[in-house]
Amino acid sequence: MEIILKQDVQNLGYKDEIVTVKNGYANNYLLPMGYAIIATPTNKKIHAENLKQQAQKEAKIRKDAENLQSVLNGKSVRIATKVGEQGQLFGAVNNIQVAEALMAQHNQDIDRKRIVVDGSKIKEVGNYTAIINIYKDVKAEINLEVVAE
């Protein structure tokens, strides 16, 4: 029996795959648990249309992410903070402050969870880099300049 998986099933396949299984396995386990639907010609057409729409949405998201990447790559962000005598910061500069500085200086609203600062926290004055994970494998790199206030 051919079925379309609605979610990942271990040792069988991944979501949206069309697989062939024995009738008993499909009728007694996969269909009642809601893990799959029967692959009738109508369901196959609906499934193909859904995959096509998902591909279009993903292409648009990827295009937007690549545009944002081209805007952000190489940008410099200056962060002023309180500093002690030896150049040590009072506290540390983290991804929250980087996100706020990006918004203030370049008018780019980036989720702080997508920003990775090298060394996770900056504790001294100097130049650093931060990587912004925009989408799956699309990343942008920005320069951070931490200066005394």
Salt bridges, closest charged atoms under 4 A:
GLU2 OE1 - LYS44 NZ 2.74
GLU58 OE2 - LYS136 NZ 3.24
ASP64 OD2 - LYS60 NZ 3.02
ASP137 OD1 - ARG62 NH1 3.00
